Amino acid sequence: MNSLADYFETDWAAMTATDWVGTILTVVIFVAMGVAYFQVFRPKHRDRLEAKKHIPFEDDHEGGGDNDG
């Protein structure tokens, strides 16, 4: 098991700015996805989300786009 611990060992002092940005960005995205999944799958929010489920299939006719034909 010692080799597995060596595999996951991190030298925090040797990390560059790019490494830190990538690490922080990964953690922030992971937390944001967790919050999004929690909000979507929470039964309390079901009615609010069900009311919006047809939005991608509706056409926008309110002055959007070209009127060429």
Backbone bond lengths (Angstrom), bond angles and torsions (degrees), N, CA, C in turn:
res aa  C-N    CA-C-N  psi(-1)  N-CA   C-N-CA  omega(-1)  CA-C   N-CA-C  phi
1 M - - - 1.453 - - 1.524 110.93 -
2 N 1.311 117.37 -16.06 1.448 120.85 -178.58 1.526 111.07 -64.43
3 S 1.319 118.55 -36.45 1.456 120.89 -179.47 1.529 111.03 -68.19
4 L 1.323 117.42 -32.07 1.460 120.82 177.09 1.524 110.72 -67.68
5 A 1.313 117.58 -40.11 1.463 121.62 177.01 1.531 110.40 -65.82
6 D 1.330 116.90 -37.45 1.467 120.43 177.20 1.524 111.04 -67.34
7 Y 1.315 117.19 -32.40 1.463 121.26 -179.43 1.533 110.95 -66.62
8 F 1.311 117.53 -38.45 1.463 121.76 -177.78 1.530 113.39 -93.01
9 E 1.305 118.20 5.58 1.453 121.26 178.84 1.527 109.89 -71.74
10 T 1.334 116.17 139.65 1.458 121.67 -177.82 1.519 109.79 -122.91
11 D 1.308 115.50 132.81 1.465 121.03 175.45 1.526 107.35 -94.06
12 W 1.325 116.11 92.12 1.458 121.55 -174.33 1.528 111.84 -63.56
13 A 1.303 118.31 -32.21 1.463 121.62 -177.80 1.526 111.84 -71.27
14 A 1.320 117.77 -24.74 1.461 121.30 -177.26 1.528 112.52 -89.52
15 M 1.316 117.82 -1.41 1.474 120.07 -177.87 1.526 110.42 -73.50
16 T 1.324 115.17 135.67 1.461 120.89 178.41 1.526 109.53 -86.04
17 A 1.317 116.36 175.91 1.470 120.90 178.89 1.527 110.60 -62.06
18 T 1.310 117.06 -38.31 1.463 120.79 178.13 1.528 110.95 -64.23
19 D 1.314 117.02 -39.72 1.466 120.67 176.93 1.526 110.59 -62.03
20 W 1.336 116.92 -42.98 1.461 120.87 -179.70 1.524 111.16 -65.72
21 V 1.337 116.92 -42.18 1.469 119.88 178.78 1.526 110.15 -62.40
22 G 1.312 116.88 -43.92 1.465 120.35 178.45 1.511 112.59 -63.60
23 T 1.308 117.28 -41.46 1.460 121.37 179.68 1.527 111.03 -65.35
24 I 1.326 116.00 -47.31 1.471 119.94 -179.66 1.517 111.01 -65.21
25 L 1.335 117.18 -42.04 1.460 120.74 178.89 1.531 111.32 -62.65
26 T 1.318 116.62 -40.58 1.467 120.36 178.38 1.520 111.28 -63.31
27 V 1.319 117.32 -43.79 1.465 121.13 -179.76 1.531 110.59 -66.33
28 V 1.339 117.33 -42.30 1.471 120.66 179.83 1.530 110.93 -63.91
29 I 1.325 117.36 -43.88 1.471 120.31 178.61 1.521 110.55 -64.70
30 F 1.324 117.72 -39.46 1.457 121.14 178.31 1.529 111.01 -61.06
31 V 1.324 116.91 -44.89 1.467 120.92 179.13 1.529 110.63 -66.39
32 A 1.339 117.14 -42.30 1.473 120.48 179.36 1.529 111.34 -62.80
33 M 1.326 117.47 -40.52 1.467 120.33 177.08 1.526 111.27 -66.02
34 G 1.321 116.64 -38.11 1.463 119.92 176.43 1.516 111.78 -62.73
35 V 1.333 117.24 -42.96 1.471 121.05 177.44 1.520 110.19 -64.72
36 A 1.329 117.14 -42.61 1.474 120.33 179.87 1.527 110.72 -62.45
37 Y 1.318 117.88 -45.45 1.460 120.12 178.22 1.520 111.18 -63.14
38 F 1.315 117.11 -39.95 1.455 120.52 178.75 1.526 110.65 -61.97
39 Q 1.337 117.57 -41.90 1.463 121.45 -179.88 1.526 111.43 -68.50
40 V 1.321 117.40 -40.83 1.461 121.03 -176.53 1.520 111.39 -70.45
41 F 1.301 117.74 -42.04 1.464 120.49 -174.43 1.519 113.74 -92.68
42 R 1.298 118.19 6.72 1.462 121.09 177.89 1.532 108.94 -79.34
43 P 1.320 118.67 125.15 1.466 121.22 -176.76 1.531 113.33 -59.68
44 K 1.310 118.01 -27.10 1.456 121.77 -179.25 1.535 111.82 -63.13
45 H 1.321 117.28 -28.11 1.465 122.24 -175.66 1.520 112.67 -96.84
46 R 1.311 118.07 6.81 1.461 121.46 -174.23 1.524 112.58 -61.25
47 D 1.329 118.30 -47.59 1.461 120.45 -177.29 1.528 111.62 -63.06
48 R 1.308 117.41 -40.45 1.464 121.00 -179.93 1.532 110.94 -65.11
49 L 1.322 117.15 -40.52 1.454 120.29 179.94 1.525 111.99 -75.15
50 E 1.318 117.69 -36.05 1.463 120.92 178.49 1.524 111.41 -64.12
51 A 1.321 117.67 -32.09 1.462 120.77 179.33 1.525 111.47 -68.68
52 K 1.327 117.72 -22.47 1.464 121.59 -177.36 1.518 113.85 -104.47
53 K 1.324 119.09 8.24 1.459 120.22 -172.94 1.517 113.84 -72.06
54 H 1.338 119.19 -17.61 1.463 121.25 -178.45 1.524 112.63 -96.20
55 I 1.315 118.69 2.06 1.467 121.66 -177.68 1.537 112.33 -58.12
56 P 1.326 121.38 -42.82 1.473 119.05 -179.12 1.525 113.51 -64.81
57 F 1.323 118.59 -20.30 1.449 121.42 -176.72 1.521 113.87 -96.02
58 E 1.330 117.58 -4.41 1.453 121.33 -179.50 1.524 110.24 -87.23
59 D 1.327 116.62 142.65 1.456 121.46 177.20 1.510 109.44 -89.44
60 D 1.320 115.66 144.32 1.446 121.28 176.10 1.521 108.56 -92.32
61 H 1.324 117.28 116.89 1.472 121.88 179.49 1.513 111.38 -114.07
62 E 1.302 118.18 11.61 1.456 121.28 -174.34 1.527 111.61 -96.21
63 G 1.313 117.72 71.42 1.444 122.04 172.68 1.520 114.70 68.49
64 G 1.276 119.64 15.42 1.448 121.56 179.99 1.521 111.04 -94.76
65 G 1.312 117.42 140.32 1.450 120.96 175.91 1.513 113.41 86.24
66 D 1.320 114.22 -174.45 1.474 120.92 -179.37 1.524 110.20 -87.03
67 N 1.307 115.45 150.44 1.466 121.26 176.89 1.514 111.06 -108.62
68 D 1.334 116.70 35.52 1.461 120.85 -175.65 1.519 113.17 -82.97
69 G 1.262 118.91 -11.13 1.445 115.35 179.66 1.433 112.71 159.47
